[in-house]
Amino acid sequence: MTMTLTDRPNMFSPANGARHVALKGASKAKHDQTRSRIGLTMMVFMLVYGVIGGRLVMLGMSEQAAAGARGSASSSVASARPNIVDRNGEILATDIKTSSLFAEPNKIVDPDEAAELITSVLPDIDADQLRKRLSTNAGFVWVKREITPKQQSELHNLGIPGVGFLTENRRFYPGGPAAAHIVGLVNIDNQGIAGIEKAIDERGLGDLHGAGFATKGADLQPVRLSIDLRVQHILRDELVGAMQRYQSVAAMGVILNAKTGEVMAMASLPDFDPNNPVDANKPDRLNRLTAGTFELGSVFKSFTFAMALDSGRVKMSDSIDARFPIRVGRNTIRDFHAKARFLTVPEIFQYSSNIGTAKMALAVGQEEQQAYLKKFGLSTRLKTDLPEVATPQVPKRWSQATQLTVSFGHGIAVTPMQAAMADAALVNGGHLFSPTFFPRTPEDAMADSTQMISKKTSDEMRWLFRFNAVKGSGRNADVAGYVVGGKTGTAEKIVNGRYVEGHYLNSFLSAFPMDNPEYVMLISIDDPKPEKPGLPALAAWNAANVSSNVIRRAAAILGVQPRTENESHPDAMLVSY
């Protein structure tokens, strides 16, 4: 290029021009090259930043997913519940901490191996089902709730990736089955599904949990019940003994405060252990006191007597012709202890005369009888704190035969709790309360009560109950010093719509002390057998005996002071009639 410029000047211009052109082209090329490099660099930076941004987004999504999994686990953990205590502060139900096993399938590398390892410690889990659940992309699944510390330790030592433990609340009932039908039980998520546990949820605890509050047990005040655990144990213990002694299929009992309507104790056997409620749904584990209806037989005569005396159409001094059976259609009404003569009103109660009681109902009339039963709360559904409540079975057509048979407890089926509450009103001055499982003062009870019968009628009923415990079928229930009164009922059971002779539901409805009743009790024994050969299997020989045993053991605990022989002598109270 230099020789051309020296030897051929004429050619310089073109050559020079060419050089100029060449220099100009080189500069442009260099400029283009620089721009290309800059553009490439920018593209590289953009790619790098794009990768970094994408990675950040992925990481963000991953964190969100993990957070979602944690949120799912948190919302799945069993909620906290308040302690349930008896009237003296004894714990009936409480939360304890337990471990549950969960998995995050989207983090499990080998579901087959994980399922095999888990089932080696938890053999009760279906391996195929577990393998399918672990093979999904789910962020959280429960593997097993409430495992033992030993199982947790063994699983922890296996070190399975994507598997972990969460601490949950588990309901524990220190008394086991002692108050099962009162306290109820919860499901695996610690939600109440029966008894007071369910009632607590329905009263607002479920809403609190739903809103994310009350997640710690320490945030919740204990729920105090009206029952006395000491008396509850006595009642259940006597019923368990009665089932063995009389070879019965079931037994039940309830003790009420006659002045407040508080339930002091209640047991229905057979029952279940809420700590391991595998039997809770069996038909024979029904809470017979509130969820079952029964024909209670002669116990029902108490309400007919109260109705007749309160109506003014029958007086304590009256006598009624009980010489002959009553024929109604195809049925004949007879007396089990027939005297075949005129009976005074106290004698009709004493001998449990069907004929005399039926004629007292006739004196009152059909419409008034139905009105009284409704007033007693015996023909409508019971209002109580427990969710398990049955509706009485009342005849749809009220014929004369219905009027007569209902008067002595046939043809109408009520819950035993209804009968006990109505009995409390018969002896407490005539005040009908709704039963409650929570503490209630006499003033609060009175404010929400219904005057069922007059005080005069209530006084007459107390006299009749006491008279029957001294000279009638309730003699086996009397306990020296506690002035017991009551009425027996031996009702034939109904099987396939027909009464079955020789199979009875035996009951004793009582109160004590009879001159100023503090407590009312109903005991029923289902299909009892004679305790010994030659003895009858009637209520006077089993239900009344159980009642006396309970009163003898529980009265002092309930604060009822025994009387001296003179103070408790029946003449002190029975002299009026």
C-alpha positions as CSV (number, residue, x, y, z in Angstrom):
1,M,0.0,0.0,0.0
2,T,3.0,2.5,0.7
3,M,4.7,1.9,-2.8
4,T,1.5,2.8,-4.6
5,L,1.4,6.2,-2.9
6,T,5.2,7.0,-3.8
7,D,5.6,5.7,-7.4
8,R,2.3,6.5,-8.9
9,P,1.3,10.0,-7.7
10,N,-1.4,10.3,-10.4
11,M,-2.9,7.4,-9.1
12,F,-2.7,8.8,-5.7
13,S,-5.9,10.5,-5.7
14,P,-7.8,7.5,-6.8
15,A,-5.6,5.4,-4.7
16,N,-5.8,7.9,-1.9
17,G,-9.5,8.1,-2.5
18,A,-9.6,4.4,-2.4
19,R,-7.7,4.5,0.8
20,H,-10.1,7.0,2.2
21,V,-12.9,4.8,1.1
22,A,-11.1,1.9,2.7
23,L,-10.5,3.7,6.0
24,K,-14.1,4.8,6.1
25,G,-15.3,1.2,5.5
26,A,-13.0,-0.1,8.1
27,S,-14.2,2.4,10.7
28,K,-17.8,1.5,9.9
29,A,-17.0,-2.2,10.2
30,K,-15.3,-1.6,13.5
31,H,-18.3,0.5,14.7
32,D,-20.6,-2.3,13.6
33,Q,-18.5,-4.8,15.3
34,T,-18.5,-2.8,18.5
35,R,-22.3,-2.4,18.4
36,S,-22.6,-6.1,17.8
37,R,-20.4,-6.9,20.8
38,I,-22.4,-4.5,22.9
39,G,-25.7,-6.0,21.7
40,L,-24.3,-9.5,22.3
41,T,-23.2,-8.4,25.8
42,M,-26.6,-7.0,26.5
43,M,-28.2,-10.2,25.3
44,V,-25.9,-12.2,27.6
45,F,-26.8,-9.9,30.5
46,M,-30.4,-10.1,29.6
47,L,-30.2,-13.9,29.5
48,V,-28.4,-14.1,32.7
49,Y,-30.8,-11.8,34.5
50,G,-33.7,-13.7,32.9
51,V,-32.3,-17.0,34.3
52,I,-31.8,-15.4,37.7
53,G,-35.3,-13.8,37.6
54,G,-36.8,-17.1,36.5
55,R,-35.0,-18.9,39.3
56,L,-36.2,-16.3,41.8
57,V,-39.8,-16.8,40.6
58,M,-39.4,-20.6,40.9
59,L,-38.0,-20.2,44.3
60,G,-40.8,-17.9,45.2
61,M,-43.4,-20.4,44.0
62,S,-41.6,-23.1,45.8
63,E,-41.7,-21.2,49.1
64,Q,-45.3,-20.4,48.5
65,A,-46.0,-24.1,48.0
66,A,-44.1,-25.0,51.1
67,A,-46.0,-22.3,53.0
68,G,-49.2,-23.8,51.6
69,A,-48.2,-27.2,52.8
70,R,-47.5,-25.8,56.3
71,G,-50.7,-24.0,56.3
72,S,-52.6,-27.2,55.4
73,A,-50.8,-29.0,58.2
74,S,-51.6,-26.3,60.7
75,S,-55.3,-26.3,59.8
76,S,-55.4,-30.0,60.0
77,V,-54.0,-30.2,63.5
78,A,-56.7,-31.1,66.1
79,S,-58.0,-28.0,67.9
80,A,-57.7,-27.3,71.6
81,R,-60.7,-27.9,73.9
82,P,-61.5,-26.7,77.4
83,N,-61.3,-29.0,80.4
84,I,-64.6,-30.4,81.5
85,V,-64.9,-30.6,85.3
86,D,-67.5,-31.8,87.8
87,R,-69.2,-29.5,90.3
88,N,-66.2,-30.0,92.6
89,G,-63.5,-29.3,90.0
90,E,-62.6,-32.9,89.3
91,I,-61.5,-33.3,85.7
92,L,-63.8,-35.3,83.5
93,A,-62.1,-34.5,80.1
94,T,-58.9,-32.8,79.2
95,D,-56.5,-32.4,76.3
96,I,-53.1,-34.2,76.2
97,K,-50.4,-33.8,73.6
98,T,-49.7,-36.5,71.1
99,S,-47.7,-36.9,67.9
100,S,-49.2,-37.6,64.5
101,L,-47.3,-38.7,61.3
102,F,-47.6,-36.7,58.1
103,A,-46.0,-36.8,54.7
104,E,-45.2,-34.3,51.9
105,P,-45.6,-36.6,48.8
106,N,-44.1,-33.9,46.5
107,K,-40.8,-34.3,48.4
108,I,-40.7,-38.1,48.6
109,V,-38.2,-39.6,46.1
110,D,-39.2,-43.2,46.3
111,P,-42.9,-43.7,47.4
112,D,-42.5,-47.6,47.4
113,E,-39.6,-47.5,49.8
114,A,-41.2,-44.9,52.0
115,A,-44.5,-47.0,52.2
116,E,-42.5,-50.1,53.0
117,L,-40.6,-48.5,55.8
118,I,-43.6,-46.8,57.3
119,T,-45.7,-50.0,57.4
120,S,-42.8,-51.9,59.0
121,V,-43.5,-49.7,62.1
122,L,-47.3,-49.2,61.5
123,P,-48.4,-52.6,60.2
124,D,-52.1,-51.7,60.6
125,I,-51.8,-49.2,57.6
126,D,-52.8,-50.6,54.2
127,A,-49.4,-50.5,52.3
128,D,-51.1,-50.2,48.8
129,Q,-53.3,-47.3,49.8
130,L,-50.3,-45.6,51.4
131,R,-48.2,-46.0,48.3
132,K,-50.8,-44.4,46.1
133,R,-51.1,-41.5,48.5
134,L,-47.4,-41.0,48.6
135,S,-47.1,-41.1,44.8
136,T,-49.1,-37.9,44.3
137,N,-47.8,-34.3,44.1
138,A,-49.7,-33.3,47.2
139,G,-48.0,-31.0,49.6
140,F,-49.4,-32.6,52.7
141,V,-51.2,-35.8,53.8
142,W,-51.8,-37.4,57.1
143,V,-50.3,-40.9,57.4
144,K,-51.5,-41.7,60.9
145,R,-52.9,-39.6,63.7
146,E,-52.1,-40.1,67.4
147,I,-49.1,-42.5,67.2
148,T,-47.3,-43.8,70.3
149,P,-43.9,-42.4,71.5
150,K,-42.3,-45.7,70.6
151,Q,-43.7,-45.6,67.1
152,Q,-42.5,-42.0,66.7
153,S,-39.0,-43.0,67.9
154,E,-38.8,-45.9,65.5
155,L,-40.1,-43.9,62.5
156,H,-37.7,-41.0,63.4
157,N,-34.7,-43.4,63.3
158,L,-35.7,-44.6,59.8
159,G,-35.0,-41.1,58.5
160,I,-37.6,-41.2,55.6
161,P,-37.3,-38.0,53.5
162,G,-40.6,-36.1,53.2
163,V,-42.1,-37.6,56.4
164,G,-42.5,-35.7,59.6
165,F,-44.4,-35.3,62.9
166,L,-46.8,-32.8,64.3
167,T,-47.9,-32.3,67.9
168,E,-51.7,-32.4,68.2
169,N,-54.3,-32.2,71.0
170,R,-55.9,-35.5,72.0
171,R,-58.9,-35.7,74.3
172,F,-58.4,-37.8,77.4
173,Y,-61.1,-38.9,79.9
174,P,-59.5,-39.8,83.2
175,G,-62.6,-41.7,84.4
176,G,-63.0,-43.8,81.3
177,P,-66.6,-44.9,81.0
178,A,-67.7,-43.4,84.3
179,A,-69.6,-40.5,82.8
180,A,-69.5,-41.5,79.1
181,H,-73.1,-40.6,78.3
182,I,-72.9,-37.2,80.0
183,V,-69.5,-36.0,78.8
184,G,-69.8,-37.6,75.3
185,L,-66.8,-37.8,73.0
186,V,-64.9,-36.2,70.2
187,N,-63.7,-37.2,66.7
188,I,-60.0,-37.5,65.5
189,D,-60.0,-33.7,64.9
190,N,-61.0,-33.1,68.6
191,Q,-64.5,-31.9,67.6
192,G,-67.4,-32.8,69.9
193,I,-69.7,-35.4,68.3
194,A,-71.8,-36.5,71.3
195,G,-72.9,-35.4,74.8
196,I,-71.6,-32.3,76.5
197,E,-68.6,-32.3,74.2
198,K,-70.9,-31.7,71.2
199,A,-73.0,-29.2,73.3
200,I,-69.9,-27.1,73.9
201,D,-69.2,-26.9,70.2
202,E,-72.7,-25.9,69.5
203,R,-72.5,-23.2,72.1
204,G,-69.8,-21.4,70.3
205,L,-66.5,-23.3,70.6
206,G,-66.9,-24.6,67.0
207,D,-67.3,-21.1,65.7
208,L,-64.2,-19.9,67.6
209,H,-62.1,-22.7,66.1
210,G,-63.5,-21.9,62.7
211,A,-62.5,-18.3,63.1
212,G,-59.0,-19.3,64.1
213,F,-59.4,-18.4,67.8
214,A,-59.1,-20.5,71.0
215,T,-56.3,-22.7,69.5
216,K,-54.6,-23.2,72.8
217,G,-56.1,-24.9,75.8
218,A,-54.7,-22.2,78.1
219,D,-57.0,-19.7,76.3
220,L,-60.2,-21.6,77.3
221,Q,-61.9,-21.6,80.7
222,P,-62.9,-25.0,82.1
223,V,-66.5,-26.0,81.6
224,R,-68.1,-26.9,85.0
225,L,-70.9,-29.4,85.1
226,S,-73.5,-30.0,87.8
227,I,-72.6,-33.7,88.3
228,D,-70.7,-34.9,91.4
229,L,-68.2,-37.5,90.2
230,R,-68.2,-39.3,93.6
231,V,-72.0,-39.8,93.3
232,Q,-71.6,-40.7,89.6
233,H,-69.2,-43.5,90.5
234,I,-71.6,-44.8,93.1
235,L,-74.6,-44.8,90.8
236,R,-72.7,-46.5,88.0
237,D,-71.1,-49.0,90.4
238,E,-74.5,-50.1,91.7
239,L,-76.0,-50.4,88.2
240,V,-73.0,-52.6,87.1
241,G,-73.6,-54.8,90.2
242,A,-77.4,-54.9,89.4
243,M,-76.7,-56.1,85.8
244,Q,-74.6,-59.0,87.2
245,R,-76.9,-59.8,90.1
246,Y,-80.1,-59.8,88.1
247,Q,-78.6,-60.9,84.8
248,S,-80.3,-58.0,83.0
249,V,-79.6,-56.8,79.5
250,A,-79.3,-53.2,80.6
251,A,-79.7,-50.8,83.5
252,M,-80.0,-47.0,83.9
253,G,-80.3,-44.4,86.6
254,V,-80.4,-40.7,87.2
255,I,-80.2,-38.5,90.3
256,L,-81.6,-35.0,90.1
257,N,-81.6,-32.0,92.5
258,A,-85.3,-31.6,93.2
259,K,-85.0,-27.8,93.8
260,T,-82.9,-26.9,90.8
261,G,-83.3,-29.5,88.2
262,E,-79.5,-30.1,88.1
263,V,-78.4,-33.6,87.1
264,M,-76.2,-34.9,89.9
265,A,-75.4,-38.3,88.3
266,M,-76.6,-40.2,85.3
267,A,-75.6,-43.6,83.9
268,S,-76.8,-45.9,81.2
269,L,-75.4,-49.4,80.8
270,P,-73.9,-50.9,78.8
271,D,-71.8,-47.9,78.1
272,F,-68.5,-47.3,76.4
273,D,-65.0,-45.9,77.0
274,P,-64.6,-42.5,75.3
275,N,-60.9,-43.0,75.3
276,N,-61.4,-46.0,72.9
277,P,-64.9,-45.5,71.6
278,V,-65.0,-48.6,69.3
279,D,-68.3,-49.6,70.8
280,A,-69.9,-46.2,71.1
281,N,-72.2,-46.7,68.0
282,K,-73.5,-50.1,68.9
283,P,-77.3,-50.0,69.4
284,D,-77.1,-51.2,72.9
285,R,-74.8,-48.4,74.0
286,L,-77.7,-45.9,73.5
287,N,-78.1,-43.3,76.3
288,R,-81.4,-44.7,77.5
289,L,-82.1,-41.8,79.8
290,T,-82.6,-39.2,77.1
291,A,-82.3,-40.9,73.8
292,G,-84.6,-43.9,74.5
293,T,-88.3,-44.1,75.1
294,F,-90.0,-46.7,77.3
295,E,-93.3,-47.7,78.8
296,L,-92.6,-47.2,82.5
297,G,-95.6,-49.1,83.8
298,S,-96.9,-48.2,87.2
299,V,-94.4,-45.5,87.8
300,F,-96.7,-43.5,85.5
301,K,-99.6,-43.9,88.1
302,S,-97.9,-41.1,90.1
303,F,-98.8,-38.6,87.4
304,T,-102.4,-39.9,87.2
305,F,-102.8,-39.5,90.9
306,A,-101.3,-35.9,90.8
307,M,-103.6,-35.1,87.9
308,A,-106.7,-36.5,89.7
309,L,-106.0,-34.8,93.0
310,D,-105.0,-31.5,91.4
311,S,-108.2,-31.5,89.4
312,G,-110.3,-31.6,92.5
313,R,-112.4,-34.5,91.2
314,V,-110.7,-37.0,93.4
315,K,-109.8,-36.5,97.1
316,M,-107.4,-38.4,99.3
317,S,-110.3,-39.5,101.4
318,D,-112.3,-41.0,98.5
319,S,-112.8,-44.7,98.0
320,I,-113.1,-46.3,94.5
321,D,-114.8,-49.6,93.5
322,A,-112.0,-52.0,92.5
323,R,-114.1,-55.2,92.9
324,F,-114.3,-56.1,89.2
325,P,-112.1,-55.9,86.1
326,I,-112.9,-53.2,83.5
327,R,-113.7,-54.4,80.0
328,V,-112.8,-52.0,77.2
329,G,-113.4,-53.3,73.7
330,R,-111.4,-56.6,73.5
331,N,-109.3,-55.7,76.5
332,T,-109.8,-56.4,80.2
333,I,-108.1,-54.3,82.8
334,R,-107.2,-56.3,86.0
335,D,-105.2,-55.7,89.1
336,F,-102.0,-57.7,89.7
337,H,-102.5,-57.5,93.5
338,A,-106.3,-57.8,93.3
339,K,-108.2,-57.0,96.5
340,A,-111.7,-57.2,94.9
341,R,-113.1,-54.5,97.1
342,F,-113.5,-50.7,97.4
343,L,-110.0,-49.2,97.9
344,T,-109.1,-45.8,99.4
345,V,-106.9,-43.5,97.3
346,P,-103.8,-44.3,99.4
347,E,-104.6,-48.1,99.0
348,I,-104.9,-47.7,95.3
349,F,-101.4,-46.3,95.3
350,Q,-100.2,-48.9,97.9
351,Y,-101.5,-51.9,95.9
352,S,-100.8,-50.3,92.5
353,S,-104.4,-50.9,91.4
354,N,-104.8,-50.6,87.7
355,I,-108.6,-50.6,88.1
356,G,-108.6,-47.8,90.7
357,T,-106.1,-45.7,88.7
358,A,-108.1,-46.1,85.5
359,K,-111.3,-44.9,87.2
360,M,-109.4,-41.9,88.6
361,A,-108.5,-41.0,85.0
362,L,-112.1,-41.5,83.9
363,A,-113.1,-39.0,86.6
364,V,-110.8,-36.4,85.1
365,G,-111.7,-36.9,81.4
366,Q,-109.8,-37.4,78.2
367,E,-109.1,-33.8,77.2
368,E,-108.0,-32.8,80.7
369,Q,-105.8,-35.9,80.9
370,Q,-104.0,-35.0,77.6
371,A,-103.6,-31.4,78.8
372,Y,-102.0,-32.6,82.1
373,L,-99.6,-34.9,80.4
374,K,-98.5,-32.0,78.1
375,K,-98.2,-29.8,81.2
376,F,-96.0,-32.5,82.9
377,G,-93.8,-32.4,79.8
378,L,-94.5,-36.0,79.1
379,S,-96.0,-35.7,75.6
380,T,-93.4,-33.3,74.1
381,R,-89.7,-33.5,73.4
382,L,-87.5,-32.9,76.4
383,K,-85.4,-29.7,76.5
384,T,-82.0,-30.5,77.8
385,D,-78.3,-29.7,77.2
386,L,-77.5,-33.1,75.7
387,P,-78.0,-33.4,71.9
388,E,-79.2,-37.0,72.2
389,V,-82.9,-36.6,72.9
390,A,-85.8,-38.8,71.8
391,T,-89.4,-37.7,71.2
392,P,-92.1,-39.4,73.3
393,Q,-94.3,-41.9,71.6
394,V,-97.8,-40.7,72.3
395,P,-101.0,-42.3,70.9
396,K,-102.3,-40.4,67.9
397,R,-105.9,-41.5,68.7
398,W,-107.1,-40.9,72.2
399,S,-109.9,-43.5,72.7
400,Q,-111.4,-44.5,76.0
401,A,-109.1,-47.6,76.0
402,T,-106.1,-45.2,75.5
403,Q,-107.3,-43.0,78.4
404,L,-107.5,-46.0,80.8
405,T,-104.2,-47.8,79.8
406,V,-102.2,-44.6,79.7
407,S,-103.3,-43.9,83.3
408,F,-101.2,-46.8,84.5
409,G,-98.3,-46.4,82.0
410,H,-99.2,-48.6,79.1
411,G,-99.5,-47.3,75.5
412,I,-97.3,-44.3,76.1
413,A,-93.5,-44.3,75.9
414,V,-91.4,-41.4,77.4
415,T,-87.7,-40.9,78.1
416,P,-86.8,-41.8,81.7
417,M,-85.4,-38.4,82.2
418,Q,-88.8,-36.9,81.5
419,A,-90.4,-39.1,84.1
420,A,-87.7,-38.1,86.6
421,M,-88.2,-34.4,86.0
422,A,-92.0,-34.7,86.3
423,D,-91.5,-36.6,89.5
424,A,-89.3,-33.7,90.9
425,A,-92.3,-31.4,90.3
426,L,-94.6,-33.8,92.1
427,V,-92.6,-33.5,95.3
428,N,-91.0,-30.0,95.2
429,G,-94.2,-27.9,95.5
430,G,-95.3,-28.4,91.9
431,H,-92.5,-26.6,90.0
432,L,-91.5,-28.2,86.7
433,F,-87.9,-27.5,85.6
434,S,-85.9,-28.4,82.5
435,P,-83.0,-30.7,83.4
436,T,-79.6,-29.1,83.2
437,F,-76.1,-30.6,83.3
438,F,-74.6,-27.2,84.4
439,P,-74.8,-25.6,87.8
440,R,-78.0,-23.7,88.5
441,T,-79.2,-21.9,91.6
442,P,-82.7,-22.5,93.1
443,E,-83.6,-18.9,92.2
444,D,-82.6,-19.3,88.6
445,A,-84.5,-22.6,88.4
446,M,-87.6,-21.0,89.9
447,A,-87.4,-18.1,87.4
448,D,-87.7,-20.6,84.5
449,S,-90.1,-23.1,86.0
450,T,-93.8,-23.9,85.3
451,Q,-96.3,-24.4,88.2
452,M,-97.5,-27.9,87.3
453,I,-99.7,-28.7,90.3
454,S,-100.6,-26.9,93.5
455,K,-98.5,-27.1,96.6
456,K,-101.4,-29.0,98.3
457,T,-101.3,-31.7,95.6
458,S,-97.5,-31.8,95.9
459,D,-97.8,-32.4,99.7
460,E,-100.3,-35.2,99.1
461,M,-98.0,-36.8,96.6
462,R,-95.1,-36.7,99.0
463,W,-97.4,-38.4,101.6
464,L,-98.3,-41.1,99.1
465,F,-94.7,-41.8,98.1
466,R,-93.6,-42.1,101.7
467,F,-96.7,-44.2,102.6
468,N,-95.7,-46.6,99.7
469,A,-92.1,-46.9,101.0
470,V,-93.4,-47.8,104.5
471,K,-96.4,-50.0,103.7
472,G,-96.3,-50.7,100.0
473,S,-94.1,-51.9,97.2
474,G,-91.4,-49.5,98.0
475,R,-90.4,-51.0,101.3
476,N,-87.1,-52.4,100.0
477,A,-86.0,-48.9,99.0
478,D,-86.4,-47.4,102.4
479,V,-83.1,-46.5,104.1
480,A,-83.1,-45.8,107.8
481,G,-82.6,-42.1,108.6
482,Y,-83.2,-40.8,105.1
483,V,-87.1,-40.8,104.8
484,V,-87.3,-42.3,101.4
485,G,-90.5,-42.4,99.3
486,G,-91.3,-43.7,95.9
487,K,-93.3,-45.8,93.4
488,T,-92.4,-49.0,91.7
489,G,-93.2,-49.9,88.1
490,T,-93.0,-53.4,86.5
491,A,-93.8,-52.9,82.8
492,E,-94.0,-55.8,80.3
493,K,-91.6,-55.3,77.4
494,I,-92.8,-54.9,73.9
495,V,-91.2,-57.2,71.3
496,N,-92.3,-56.9,67.6
497,G,-95.3,-54.8,68.7
498,R,-96.6,-57.2,71.3
499,Y,-96.2,-57.4,75.1
500,V,-94.1,-60.3,76.1
501,E,-95.0,-62.0,79.4
502,G,-92.1,-62.7,81.7
503,H,-89.9,-59.9,80.3
504,Y,-90.0,-56.6,82.2
505,L,-88.6,-53.1,82.5
506,N,-88.5,-52.6,86.2
507,S,-88.3,-49.1,87.7
508,F,-88.3,-47.3,91.0
509,L,-89.0,-43.6,91.1
510,S,-88.0,-42.1,94.4
511,A,-87.2,-39.0,96.4
512,F,-85.5,-38.2,99.7
513,P,-85.9,-37.0,102.3
514,M,-89.6,-37.2,101.7
515,D,-90.7,-34.4,104.2
516,N,-88.5,-31.9,102.3
517,P,-87.2,-33.6,99.1
518,E,-83.7,-32.6,98.1
519,Y,-83.1,-35.3,95.5
520,V,-85.1,-37.4,93.0
521,M,-83.9,-40.7,91.6
522,L,-85.1,-43.1,88.9
523,I,-83.6,-46.6,88.6
524,S,-84.6,-49.0,85.8
525,I,-83.4,-52.6,85.3
526,D,-84.1,-54.0,81.8
527,D,-85.3,-57.6,81.7
528,P,-84.0,-58.8,85.1
529,K,-84.0,-62.4,86.4
530,P,-84.8,-63.4,89.9
531,E,-81.8,-62.9,92.2
532,K,-82.5,-66.3,93.8
533,P,-84.8,-69.2,92.9
534,G,-88.2,-68.5,94.3
535,L,-87.9,-64.8,94.4
536,P,-90.0,-62.7,92.0
537,A,-88.3,-60.6,89.3
538,L,-90.4,-57.5,90.1
539,A,-89.4,-53.9,90.6
540,A,-89.9,-54.2,94.3
541,W,-87.2,-56.9,94.4
542,N,-84.5,-55.3,92.2
543,A,-85.0,-51.7,91.2
544,A,-86.1,-50.8,94.7
545,N,-83.1,-52.6,96.2
546,V,-80.7,-50.8,93.9
547,S,-82.2,-47.4,94.9
548,S,-81.7,-48.1,98.6
549,N,-78.0,-49.1,97.9
550,V,-77.4,-45.8,96.0
551,I,-79.1,-43.7,98.7
552,R,-77.2,-45.4,101.5
553,R,-73.9,-44.7,99.9
554,A,-74.5,-41.3,98.3
555,A,-76.9,-39.4,100.5
556,A,-74.2,-38.2,103.0
557,I,-72.0,-37.1,100.0
558,L,-74.9,-35.1,98.7
559,G,-75.2,-33.4,102.0
560,V,-78.4,-35.1,103.3
561,Q,-78.1,-35.6,107.0
562,P,-79.5,-38.8,108.4
563,R,-82.4,-38.4,110.9
564,T,-82.8,-40.2,114.2
565,E,-85.3,-43.0,114.3
566,N,-88.0,-40.8,115.8
567,E,-87.4,-38.0,113.3
568,S,-87.6,-40.4,110.4
569,H,-90.5,-42.5,111.7
570,P,-93.3,-42.6,109.1
571,D,-95.9,-41.5,111.6
572,A,-94.1,-38.1,111.9
573,M,-95.2,-37.5,108.3
574,L,-98.1,-39.9,107.7
575,V,-100.3,-38.8,110.6
576,S,-102.2,-36.4,108.4
577,Y,-104.2,-39.1,106.5
